[in-house]
């Protein structure tokens, strides 16, 4: 998502009055938020004993959480230009000077893939601290600002490339691509999946990798007022991981609620957890809205912990954990 001065001011106001235990503090744990089922099927996905708790506060604008197989969480603070690590007790720097990283994804060997706004690229950061560029252009033109990514078992990287990292967005003179794309990278070959979405953002694969999901927002003018059309696309993929068709999977019904179409994750059963108006929307694999997990601050992205017993949520100045057992 976009991280401009006004958003940072909003984040600062939202934490005013909260007792802080130092910068990037771990707060005393207590339940927050609420669960809003649309039907009893919601409780088949989210345990009735689930609890939302706030685990970190006083960041600038958090994004891109990812769980490391060795048992810790990392996430981006975009304007803070840092990737933080959370071990369950405290927050420490995992990577300084992160080039305003956004979406993050660990590979099996511990390398971290990062969508970077400042470098307008996807990079790979090794456990030894070596940083390499995976991709930064398409057709000889620089990418806009890679936002979020997902990786298939075959090694294909699917990612979105909106202009949130450009100071003047679509009007920025540094913008080289004439669209905001959804891409697939594999073995050094880039493929454009979609160039028609206005603001593509979060992205995720289904467990069987037959479908690719992308969050999008259209900004409309209606009677002189700005309106929003918020929806999630689903792309059917062939055996090679290439798209064969697409359709709107789910469309938000009330876009006046706080929050927007940003990050998402898919659980082992194919249910989607998407950030959207009102909180974290839980959708089944058919696109039915089962219910919403509401948190005090609009969510930006999320990541499952081990065995999907925890769901970590970045939300502007704050980091939440949802205990799913």
Residue pairs with C-beta under 8 A, 6 or more apart in sequence:
1 7
1 61
1 63
1 164
1 201
1 260
1 262
1 300
2 164
2 169
3 60
3 61
3 78
3 79
3 164
7 61
7 316
8 60
8 61
8 79
10 316
11 59
11 60
11 61
11 297
11 316
11 317
12 317
14 296
14 297
14 316
14 317
14 318
15 57
15 58
15 317
15 318
18 27
18 57
19 27
20 27
20 57
20 58
21 27
23 58
24 56
24 57
24 58
24 59
24 84
24 91
25 56
25 57
25 58
26 55
26 56
26 89
26 90
26 91
27 54
27 55
27 56
27 57
29 53
29 54
29 55
30 53
30 54
31 51
31 52
31 53
32 52
32 53
32 54
32 295
32 296
32 320
33 52
33 279
33 293
33 294
33 295
33 296
33 320
34 52
34 294
35 42
35 46
35 50
35 291
35 292
35 293
35 294
36 278
36 279
36 291
36 292
36 293
36 294
37 43
37 290
37 291
38 289
38 290
38 291
38 292
39 290
39 291
41 284
41 288
41 290
42 282
42 290
42 291
45 267
45 269
45 271
45 282
45 284
45 290
46 282
46 291
46 293
46 324
47 324
47 325
49 325
50 293
50 322
50 323
50 324
50 325
51 322
51 323
52 293
52 295
52 320
52 321
52 322
53 320
53 321
53 322
53 323
54 296
54 318
54 319
54 320
55 86
55 319
55 320
55 321
56 62
56 86
56 91
56 318
56 319
57 317
57 318
57 319
58 317
59 77
59 80
59 84
59 316
59 317
59 318
59 319
60 77
60 78
60 79
60 80
60 317
61 77
61 78
61 79
61 80
61 300
61 316
61 317
62 75
62 76
62 77
62 78
62 300
62 314
62 315
62 316
62 317
62 318
62 319
63 75
63 76
63 77
63 78
63 101
63 102
63 103
63 263
63 300
63 301
63 314
64 75
64 76
64 101
64 102
64 103
64 104
64 114
64 115
64 148
64 263
64 301
64 314
65 73
65 74
65 75
65 104
65 301
65 302
65 303
65 312
65 313
65 314
65 319
66 73
66 74
66 75
66 104
66 105
66 106
66 112
66 303
67 73
67 106
67 303
67 304
67 305
67 306
67 312
68 74
68 106
68 110
69 106
69 108
69 110
70 110
71 306
72 85
72 86
72 87
72 88
73 85
73 86
73 303
73 305
73 312
74 83
74 84
74 85
74 86
74 94
74 104
74 106
74 112
75 83
75 84
75 86
75 104
75 301
75 303
75 312
75 314
75 319
76 82
76 83
76 84
76 98
76 100
76 101
76 102
76 103
76 104
76 114
76 314
77 83
77 84
78 100
78 101
78 102
78 117
79 100
81 96
81 97
81 98
81 99
81 100
81 118
82 93
82 95
82 96
82 97
82 98
83 93
83 94
83 95
83 98
83 101
83 104
83 112
83 114
84 91
84 92
84 93
84 94
85 91
85 92
85 93
85 94
86 319
95 101
95 112
95 125
98 114
98 116
99 114
99 116
99 117
99 118
99 119
99 123
100 116
100 117
100 118
100 165
101 114
101 115
101 116
101 117
102 114
102 115
102 116
102 117
102 145
102 146
102 147
102 148
102 164
102 165
103 114
103 115
103 146
103 147
103 148
103 149
103 159
103 263
103 301
104 112
104 113
104 114
104 115
105 112
105 113
105 149
105 150
105 151
106 112
106 113
107 113
107 124
107 151
109 127
110 126
110 127
111 124
111 125
111 126
111 127
112 124
112 125
113 122
113 123
113 124
113 125
113 134
113 149
113 151
113 157
114 122
114 123
114 124
114 125
115 122
115 145
115 146
115 147
115 148
115 149
115 159
116 122
116 123
116 145
116 146
117 145
117 146
117 164
117 165
118 165
119 133
119 136
120 136
120 142
120 143
120 144
120 145
120 146
120 165
121 133
121 134
121 135
121 136
121 143
121 146
122 133
122 134
122 135
122 136
122 146
122 149
122 157
122 159
122 185
123 131
123 132
123 133
123 134
124 131
124 132
124 133
124 134
125 131
126 132
134 157
134 185
135 143
135 157
135 183
135 185
135 190
136 142
136 143
137 143
138 177
138 181
138 183
138 190
138 192
139 190
141 176
141 177
142 174
142 176
142 177
143 161
143 177
144 161
144 162
144 163
144 165
144 166
144 175
144 177
144 180
144 181
145 161
145 162
145 163
145 164
145 165
145 166
146 159
146 160
146 161
147 159
147 160
147 161
147 162
147 164
147 165
147 200
147 201
147 202
148 159
148 160
148 201
148 202
148 203
148 263
148 301
149 157
149 158
149 159
149 160
149 203
150 157
150 158
150 159
150 203
150 204
150 205
150 212
151 157
151 158
152 158
152 205
152 209
152 241
153 209
154 186
154 241
155 186
155 187
156 184
156 185
156 186
156 241
157 184
157 185
157 186
158 182
158 183
158 184
158 185
158 193
158 203
158 205
158 212
159 182
159 183
159 185
159 203
160 180
160 181
160 182
160 183
160 200
160 201
160 202
160 203
160 214
161 177
161 180
161 181
161 182
161 183
161 200
162 180
162 199
162 200
162 201
163 169
163 170
163 172
163 175
163 180
166 172
166 174
166 175
170 180
179 195
179 196
180 195
180 197
180 198
180 199
180 200
181 192
181 193
181 194
181 195
181 197
181 200
182 192
182 193
182 194
182 195
182 197
182 200
182 203
182 214
183 190
183 191
183 192
183 193
184 190
184 191
184 193
184 241
184 242
185 191
186 241
191 242
193 212
193 235
193 243
194 200
194 214
194 233
194 235
194 243
194 246
197 214
197 216
197 233
198 216
198 217
198 218
198 219
199 216
199 217
199 218
199 219
200 214
200 215
200 216
201 214
201 215
201 216
201 217
201 260
201 261
201 262
201 263
202 213
202 214
202 215
202 261
202 262
202 263
202 264
202 274
202 275
202 301
203 212
203 213
203 214
203 215
203 264
204 212
204 213
204 264
204 265
204 266
204 272
205 211
205 212
205 213
205 266
206 212
206 213
206 266
206 270
206 285
207 266
207 267
207 268
207 269
207 270
208 270
209 237
209 241
210 236
210 237
211 234
211 235
211 236
211 237
212 234
212 235
212 237
212 243
213 232
213 233
213 234
213 235
213 249
213 264
213 266
213 272
214 232
214 233
214 235
215 232
215 261
215 262
215 263
215 264
215 274
215 275
215 276
216 230
216 231
216 232
216 233
216 261
217 228
217 229
217 230
217 260
217 261
218 228
218 229
218 230
218 231
219 226
219 227
219 228
220 226
220 227
220 228
220 229
221 227
227 255
228 255
228 260
229 251
229 255
230 251
230 252
230 255
230 260
230 261
230 276
230 277
231 248
231 249
231 250
231 251
231 252
231 261
232 248
232 249
232 250
232 251
232 261
232 264
232 272
232 274
232 283
233 246
233 247
233 248
233 249
234 246
234 247
234 248
234 249
234 287
235 243
235 245
235 246
236 243
236 244
236 245
236 246
237 243
237 244
238 244
249 283
249 287
250 274
250 281
250 283
250 287
250 289
252 261
252 276
252 277
252 281
254 277
254 278
255 277
256 277
257 277
257 278
258 277
258 278
258 298
259 275
259 276
259 277
259 278
259 279
259 298
259 299
260 275
260 276
260 277
260 298
261 274
261 275
261 276
262 275
262 276
262 299
262 300
262 301
263 274
263 275
263 299
263 300
263 301
263 302
263 314
264 272
264 273
264 274
264 275
264 302
265 272
265 273
265 302
265 303
265 304
265 311
266 272
266 273
267 273
267 304
267 308
268 308
269 285
270 284
270 285
271 282
271 283
271 284
271 285
271 290
272 281
272 282
272 283
272 284
272 285
273 280
273 281
273 282
273 293
273 302
273 311
274 280
274 281
274 283
275 281
275 298
275 299
275 300
275 301
275 302
275 313
278 292
278 294
279 292
279 293
279 294
279 295
279 298
279 299
280 292
280 293
280 294
280 295
280 299
280 302
280 311
280 313
281 289
281 291
281 292
282 289
282 290
282 291
282 292
282 293
283 289
283 290
284 290
293 322
295 313
295 315
295 320
296 315
296 318
297 315
297 316
297 317
297 318
298 315
298 316
299 313
299 314
299 315
299 320
300 314
300 315
300 316
301 313
301 314
302 311
302 312
302 313
302 314
303 311
303 312
304 310
304 311
304 312
305 311
305 312
305 321
308 324
309 323
309 324
309 325
310 321
310 322
310 323
310 324
311 321
311 322
311 324
312 319
312 320
312 321
312 322
313 319
313 320
313 321
313 322
